[in-house]
Amino acid sequence: MAFTRGDIVEVNLGLPPDGRVLNHPAIIISNNEVFYDDDCYLVVMLTSQQYSDKYSFEITSNMLVNPNSKAYSEARCHLITYILPTHIVNNKIRNKVRRQFVDALVEHIVNSALY
């Protein structure tokens, strides 16, 4: 199954930093060419904790294709990594962020974490 930009998937990440590997939802932010060229995806981690700092980008139900299963979600705009297709738990999509909101998220990532 191919995944695309905006898909929310569950991945194994080495967070928290105590050495445990926990599953976390993450949004695919890369385009299809990244996958076709290097067989990987760029993702940003989601959390249900509310940090409300410059790295926070709240994900509300209106941004999603299906209703949010959590009372609160935010992308952690400084927690970006690449993953391989084998890192995706159960090889399935949990939800999808609508395109205009993925674009806004990526813009926030650039402005908060890269500049």
VOLUM-502214 format. One record per atom (N, C-alpha, C): residue in one letter; atom name; x, y, z. Coordinates in pm, 1 decimal, always signed. Layout:
N
a	CA	X	Y	Z
...
//
This chain:
115
m	N	+84.2	-117.9	+0.0
m	CA	+0.0	+0.0	+0.0
m	C	+88.2	+123.5	+0.0
a	N	+60.7	+217.6	-87.9
a	CA	+135.9	+342.3	-93.1
a	C	+67.1	+446.4	-4.6
f	N	+146.5	+524.0	+64.2
f	CA	+95.5	+631.8	+147.8
f	C	+125.5	+763.7	+78.6
t	N	+48.0	+866.8	+111.3
t	CA	+66.5	+995.1	+46.6
t	C	+70.4	+1107.6	+149.1
r	N	+108.6	+1224.0	+101.5
r	CA	+119.0	+1344.1	+185.4
r	C	-14.5	+1369.0	+256.6
g	N	-7.7	+1391.3	+386.1
g	CA	-127.2	+1415.1	+466.3
g	C	-177.2	+1293.2	+540.2
d	N	-134.9	+1175.0	+501.1
d	CA	-177.9	+1053.5	+571.5
d	C	-122.4	+1052.8	+713.5
i	N	-206.5	+1014.2	+807.2
i	CA	-162.1	+995.0	+945.4
i	C	-142.2	+846.2	+965.4
v	N	-20.3	+810.6	+1002.7
v	CA	+15.9	+670.8	+1024.0
v	C	+74.2	+657.0	+1164.0
e	N	+80.0	+536.6	+1211.7
e	CA	+142.3	+509.3	+1341.0
e	C	+281.3	+452.2	+1315.0
v	N	+381.4	+508.4	+1384.0
v	CA	+519.9	+465.3	+1362.6
v	C	+589.4	+442.5	+1495.8
n	N	+694.2	+363.4	+1491.3
n	CA	+778.0	+340.5	+1609.0
n	C	+883.5	+450.3	+1615.2
l	N	+880.2	+529.3	+1721.0
l	CA	+977.4	+636.2	+1740.0
l	C	+1049.3	+616.8	+1872.6
g	N	+1174.0	+658.8	+1878.8
g	CA	+1253.3	+647.7	+1999.9
g	C	+1223.3	+760.8	+2096.4
l	N	+1097.6	+778.9	+2128.6
l	CA	+1055.9	+882.2	+2223.2
l	C	+964.8	+817.8	+2325.7
p	N	+971.1	+850.9	+2447.7
p	CA	+1052.8	+954.9	+2510.3
p	C	+1200.6	+916.5	+2509.2
p	N	+1287.4	+1010.6	+2545.7
p	CA	+1431.4	+988.0	+2530.8
p	C	+1494.6	+894.2	+2633.6
d	N	+1415.5	+810.3	+2696.5
d	CA	+1471.3	+718.0	+2796.5
d	C	+1509.4	+583.4	+2735.1
g	N	+1511.2	+578.6	+2600.9
g	CA	+1553.0	+456.6	+2533.7
g	C	+1438.6	+366.5	+2491.7
r	N	+1318.6	+391.4	+2545.1
r	CA	+1202.7	+311.2	+2504.1
r	C	+1161.3	+351.1	+2362.9
v	N	+1106.6	+256.9	+2290.5
v	CA	+1051.8	+284.5	+2158.3
v	C	+901.4	+273.4	+2169.9
l	N	+832.2	+384.6	+2145.4
l	CA	+687.5	+388.0	+2156.5
l	C	+624.5	+421.0	+2022.2
n	N	+504.9	+370.4	+2001.7
n	CA	+431.1	+405.1	+1881.4
n	C	+372.4	+544.6	+1896.5
h	N	+382.0	+622.8	+1792.6
h	CA	+324.4	+756.6	+1789.3
h	C	+258.1	+777.0	+1653.9
p	N	+148.0	+851.5	+1650.1
p	CA	+94.6	+890.6	+1520.3
p	C	+186.7	+996.7	+1460.5
a	N	+192.4	+999.1	+1328.9
a	CA	+273.9	+1096.7	+1257.7
a	C	+206.0	+1129.1	+1125.1
i	N	+225.7	+1252.8	+1080.4
i	CA	+170.3	+1297.3	+952.3
i	C	+280.0	+1291.1	+847.4
i	N	+251.0	+1228.7	+735.4
i	CA	+344.9	+1229.3	+623.2
i	C	+341.0	+1367.8	+560.5
i	N	+458.0	+1433.9	+554.2
i	CA	+464.4	+1568.8	+498.2
i	C	+539.7	+1572.9	+366.0
s	N	+601.1	+1463.2	+326.6
s	CA	+675.6	+1460.4	+200.8
s	C	+582.8	+1431.1	+83.5
n	N	+631.3	+1465.1	-35.2
n	CA	+554.0	+1438.3	-156.4
n	C	+587.2	+1299.4	-210.9
n	N	+516.8	+1258.9	-314.1
n	CA	+534.6	+1125.0	-370.3
n	C	+674.5	+1102.4	-426.4
e	N	+738.1	+1207.9	-477.7
e	CA	+870.9	+1191.4	-537.3
e	C	+973.1	+1143.4	-434.5
v	N	+959.1	+1189.5	-309.7
v	CA	+1050.5	+1143.5	-205.0
v	C	+1041.1	+991.9	-191.4
f	N	+918.8	+940.3	-190.7
f	CA	+902.6	+795.3	-178.3
f	C	+956.7	+723.9	-301.9
y	N	+923.9	+773.3	-419.9
y	CA	+968.3	+706.3	-542.2
y	C	+1119.3	+712.2	-559.2
d	N	+1182.8	+821.0	-513.9
d	CA	+1327.7	+833.2	-527.8
d	C	+1404.3	+756.4	-420.5
d	N	+1355.6	+757.4	-296.2
d	CA	+1433.1	+701.2	-185.6
d	C	+1359.0	+600.9	-98.9
d	N	+1237.2	+563.7	-135.6
d	CA	+1160.5	+462.1	-63.4
d	C	+1146.8	+495.5	+85.3
c	N	+1120.5	+624.2	+113.6
c	CA	+1097.8	+665.6	+251.4
c	C	+998.7	+780.8	+252.6
y	N	+953.0	+816.4	+372.0
y	CA	+859.8	+927.1	+392.5
y	C	+919.2	+1021.6	+496.3
l	N	+892.8	+1151.2	+482.2
l	CA	+922.6	+1247.6	+587.9
l	C	+796.6	+1264.0	+669.7
v	N	+809.5	+1255.0	+801.9
v	CA	+693.2	+1265.4	+890.1
v	C	+721.6	+1362.6	+1003.3
v	N	+612.8	+1416.2	+1058.6
v	CA	+619.2	+1498.5	+1178.8
v	C	+532.4	+1430.0	+1284.5
m	N	+584.5	+1423.4	+1406.0
m	CA	+516.1	+1350.8	+1512.8
m	C	+393.9	+1426.0	+1564.9
l	N	+291.0	+1351.1	+1599.3
l	CA	+172.2	+1404.5	+1665.2
l	C	+172.4	+1362.6	+1811.1
t	N	+108.3	+1443.6	+1893.2
t	CA	+91.3	+1410.9	+2034.2
t	C	-45.4	+1459.0	+2079.9
s	N	-95.5	+1398.8	+2187.0
s	CA	-220.2	+1446.7	+2246.8
s	C	-192.2	+1536.6	+2367.0
q	N	-64.4	+1557.8	+2398.6
q	CA	-27.4	+1651.8	+2504.0
q	C	-31.0	+1793.6	+2448.3
q	N	-70.0	+1886.7	+2530.1
q	CA	-79.6	+2025.0	+2486.4
q	C	+41.9	+2103.4	+2536.7
y	N	+131.8	+2135.0	+2445.2
y	CA	+251.8	+2210.8	+2480.3
y	C	+232.2	+2361.4	+2461.2
s	N	+159.7	+2400.4	+2360.1
s	CA	+130.9	+2541.4	+2331.6
s	C	+257.1	+2626.9	+2326.1
d	N	+358.1	+2578.8	+2257.2
d	CA	+480.6	+2654.9	+2237.2
d	C	+498.2	+2682.8	+2088.2
k	N	+611.8	+2737.4	+2050.7
k	CA	+630.8	+2775.2	+1910.9
k	C	+637.1	+2654.3	+1817.2
y	N	+660.8	+2534.7	+1868.9
y	CA	+666.6	+2413.9	+1786.2
y	C	+531.4	+2344.4	+1773.9
s	N	+429.7	+2400.0	+1835.8
s	CA	+295.6	+2339.5	+1834.6
s	C	+218.1	+2382.1	+1711.5
f	N	+148.5	+2287.2	+1652.0
f	CA	+53.9	+2314.3	+1545.0
f	C	-67.9	+2228.3	+1575.3
e	N	-172.0	+2291.1	+1627.0
e	CA	-290.6	+2215.8	+1668.1
e	C	-359.3	+2153.8	+1547.1
i	N	-399.2	+2028.4	+1563.0
i	CA	-474.0	+1955.9	+1460.2
i	C	-616.8	+1941.7	+1510.6
t	N	-709.4	+2009.7	+1445.6
t	CA	-849.8	+2005.5	+1485.7
t	C	-927.8	+1913.6	+1392.0
s	N	-1046.0	+1872.9	+1434.6
s	CA	-1126.1	+1778.8	+1355.4
s	C	-1159.4	+1831.5	+1216.5
n	N	-1178.7	+1963.6	+1202.9
n	CA	-1212.6	+2016.5	+1069.7
n	C	-1096.3	+2005.1	+971.4
m	N	-975.8	+1980.6	+1021.3
m	CA	-859.0	+1963.0	+935.3
m	C	-847.6	+1820.6	+882.3
l	N	-923.8	+1730.3	+940.9
l	CA	-913.0	+1587.5	+911.7
l	C	-1026.5	+1537.8	+824.3
v	N	-1001.5	+1431.2	+752.9
v	CA	-1105.4	+1367.7	+671.6
v	C	-1208.5	+1300.0	+761.1
n	N	-1162.0	+1233.5	+867.1
n	CA	-1249.7	+1167.6	+963.7
n	C	-1237.0	+1238.6	+1098.9
p	N	-1339.6	+1231.8	+1184.3
p	CA	-1330.6	+1297.8	+1314.8
p	C	-1208.3	+1251.4	+1393.4
n	N	-1152.8	+1342.5	+1471.8
n	CA	-1036.8	+1310.6	+1553.7
n	C	-1079.0	+1218.0	+1667.5
s	N	-1001.7	+1114.9	+1690.8
s	CA	-1032.6	+1021.3	+1799.6
s	C	-980.9	+1071.4	+1934.2
k	N	-905.0	+1178.3	+1934.8
k	CA	-849.4	+1235.5	+2057.7
k	C	-915.9	+1369.4	+2086.2
a	N	-922.6	+1406.3	+2212.6
a	CA	-978.9	+1535.7	+2250.4
a	C	-890.2	+1650.1	+2202.8
y	N	-758.2	+1625.9	+2196.0
y	CA	-664.5	+1728.2	+2152.0
y	C	-548.8	+1660.8	+2078.6
s	N	-502.9	+1722.8	+1970.8
s	CA	-385.1	+1674.3	+1898.0
s	C	-304.5	+1792.8	+1848.4
e	N	-173.8	+1776.9	+1851.3
e	CA	-88.4	+1877.8	+1789.8
e	C	+31.9	+1810.2	+1726.1
a	N	+76.8	+1870.2	+1615.4
a	CA	+201.6	+1828.2	+1553.3
a	C	+314.1	+1896.3	+1628.9
r	N	+422.2	+1823.9	+1651.0
r	CA	+541.8	+1879.4	+1715.6
r	C	+640.0	+1913.5	+1604.5
c	N	+638.3	+2038.6	+1561.3
c	CA	+702.0	+2082.6	+1437.4
c	C	+854.0	+2070.4	+1435.1
h	N	+917.3	+2041.4	+1545.3
h	CA	+1061.6	+2019.5	+1548.0
h	C	+1096.1	+1870.3	+1554.3
l	N	+994.7	+1785.7	+1560.2
l	CA	+1017.8	+1640.6	+1565.9
l	C	+983.1	+1579.6	+1430.4
i	N	+1076.7	+1594.8	+1339.9
i	CA	+1062.2	+1550.0	+1200.9
i	C	+1168.0	+1442.5	+1176.6
t	N	+1128.9	+1338.1	+1107.0
t	CA	+1223.7	+1232.4	+1073.7
t	C	+1179.2	+1165.2	+944.6
y	N	+1265.5	+1079.5	+893.6
y	CA	+1223.6	+996.6	+781.5
y	C	+1191.9	+858.2	+835.3
i	N	+1099.7	+793.3	+768.8
i	CA	+1065.1	+655.8	+804.5
i	C	+1061.2	+571.5	+678.4
l	N	+1082.6	+445.2	+695.2
l	CA	+1068.0	+348.7	+587.0
l	C	+928.0	+290.3	+592.8
p	N	+878.2	+238.1	+483.0
p	CA	+744.9	+176.5	+486.0
p	C	+731.1	+69.0	+593.8
t	N	+839.1	+0.1	+624.7
t	CA	+833.3	-105.0	+727.1
t	C	+818.0	-49.4	+868.1
h	N	+839.2	+80.2	+887.5
h	CA	+822.1	+142.8	+1019.0
h	C	+676.7	+174.2	+1050.5
i	N	+589.7	+165.6	+951.1
i	CA	+448.7	+197.8	+970.0
i	C	+378.1	+78.0	+1033.7
v	N	+322.8	+100.0	+1152.0
v	CA	+257.8	-6.2	+1228.7
v	C	+129.1	-48.6	+1158.0
n	N	+111.4	-175.7	+1142.7
n	CA	-6.9	-236.7	+1080.0
n	C	-27.7	-194.3	+935.1
n	N	+68.3	-122.2	+876.8
n	CA	+62.8	-85.4	+735.1
n	C	-70.5	-22.8	+695.4
k	N	-121.5	+69.6	+779.6
k	CA	-251.2	+130.4	+748.8
k	C	-253.4	+278.5	+784.3
i	N	-346.6	+348.4	+723.4
i	CA	-368.4	+490.0	+748.1
i	C	-467.0	+504.1	+863.3
r	N	-434.8	+588.8	+961.6
r	CA	-525.0	+614.4	+1074.4
r	C	-625.8	+723.8	+1042.1
n	N	-583.0	+821.2	+963.2
n	CA	-667.9	+934.1	+924.0
n	C	-592.0	+1009.9	+817.4
k	N	-645.6	+1123.8	+774.5
k	CA	-578.0	+1204.2	+673.5
k	C	-604.9	+1351.0	+702.7
v	N	-499.0	+1432.0	+691.1
v	CA	-509.6	+1577.0	+705.0
v	C	-538.5	+1633.9	+566.7
r	N	-636.8	+1723.1	+559.1
r	CA	-672.2	+1786.1	+431.7
r	C	-554.0	+1867.8	+379.8
r	N	-543.1	+1871.7	+246.0
r	CA	-426.4	+1929.0	+179.7
r	C	-391.5	+2069.9	+228.1
q	N	-489.8	+2160.2	+235.5
q	CA	-457.1	+2299.1	+271.9
q	C	-398.8	+2307.5	+411.8
f	N	-434.5	+2213.7	+498.5
f	CA	-382.1	+2215.3	+634.8
f	C	-242.8	+2151.5	+642.0
v	N	-214.6	+2055.6	+553.1
v	CA	-77.7	+2003.7	+544.8
v	C	+14.5	+2115.3	+496.3
d	N	-31.3	+2191.5	+397.1
d	CA	+48.3	+2304.6	+348.6
d	C	+74.2	+2404.9	+461.2
a	N	-28.0	+2435.7	+541.1
a	CA	-12.2	+2528.6	+653.8
a	C	+82.5	+2470.8	+758.5
l	N	+73.3	+2341.0	+783.8
l	CA	+163.1	+2274.8	+878.2
l	C	+307.9	+2285.9	+832.2
v	N	+333.3	+2256.3	+705.6
v	CA	+469.9	+2262.9	+653.5
v	C	+522.8	+2406.2	+661.7
e	N	+439.8	+2503.2	+632.7
e	CA	+480.9	+2643.1	+645.7
e	C	+517.0	+2675.2	+791.4
h	N	+437.8	+2624.1	+884.7
h	CA	+467.3	+2646.5	+1027.5
h	C	+597.8	+2576.6	+1067.0
i	N	+621.6	+2458.6	+1013.4
i	CA	+747.4	+2388.2	+1041.3
i	C	+865.0	+2472.7	+995.2
v	N	+856.3	+2524.8	+874.2
v	CA	+965.7	+2607.1	+820.7
v	C	+987.1	+2730.4	+909.0
n	N	+879.6	+2797.6	+945.0
n	CA	+892.0	+2921.2	+1020.2
n	C	+932.2	+2900.6	+1166.0
s	N	+891.4	+2789.1	+1226.4
s	CA	+919.5	+2769.4	+1368.7
s	C	+1046.0	+2689.4	+1395.0
a	N	+1079.9	+2598.3	+1306.9
a	CA	+1191.1	+2508.0	+1336.1
a	C	+1309.3	+2519.7	+1240.7
l	N	+1288.1	+2582.4	+1127.5
l	CA	+1396.2	+2586.1	+1029.0
l	C	+1452.5	+2724.9	+1003.7
y	N	+1384.8	+2827.5	+1053.7
y	CA	+1436.3	+2965.7	+1041.8
y	C	+1446.7	+3027.9	+1176.4
//
